[in-house]
Amino acid sequence: MKNSRNIVKQKLLPLLSNLHIITLRWAKRLLITCIAITLMSTVFHWSAGICLAIIVGFLLIRSLIRLVFRMIITLIYILLILLIVSLILL
């Protein structure tokens, strides 16, 4: 009886330790499925042009957000370099 409990614990604990990974993987799959169903219903109810415009708009906004984020990081690096140089010169 005691050995069977240990076997169950050994099989169950690795699954519980990776539960967040499994949950995130299934959440991503569910999200992708929902997006695909939404896009298909958009194409069926509206025209393909509107669907493509929505997709292009989303990609454009995403690329602009990435660009702004990279510019902010670059400015922070420049400010840090200037701060280090000014501290060295003082």
PyMOL commands that set and color helices and strands:
alter all, ss='L'
color gray80, all
select helices_A, chain A and resi 2-17+19-45+48-89
alter helices_A, ss='H'
color red, helices_A
deselect
rebuild
show_as cartoon
